[in-house]
Amino acid sequence: MNLRLSEEPVVACDAAREGRHVFRAELRGPPTDWWMVTRNGVPAHFFAPDRRADAERYLIDPEYRASLRRPEPPSRNRAP
């Protein structure tokens, strides 16, 4: 995949491994200069302005995406 280094949105789609999800990175977000990565149009992750390479890696590397996920909190419904 050829990724361009400009302020244009970057789009990646891997239907075989990602179940037809479309990932997109564009320059906007909570502060307007952050990179927002969306998954099927829903914000998935935000990257600081100087972390464009990480945003692009998030688009194309499923292992990197998995490494950034937070672990699930422990269940509060514990059996006595």
BELMOHU-V562257 format. One record per pair of residues at least 12 apart in sequence whose C-alpha atoms are under 7 Angstrom apart, sorted by the first residue. I is the first residue (numbers start at 1). J is the second residue. Records with the same first field share a line. If there is no record, write none. Layout:
I: J, J
This chain:
7: 27
8: 26
9: 24, 25, 26
10: 24, 25, 26
11: 23, 24, 25
12: 24, 59, 60
21: 39, 40
22: 39, 40
23: 37, 38, 39, 40, 59
24: 37, 38, 39, 59
25: 37, 38, 55, 56
29: 46
33: 49
34: 46, 47, 48, 49
35: 47, 48, 49, 52, 55
37: 55
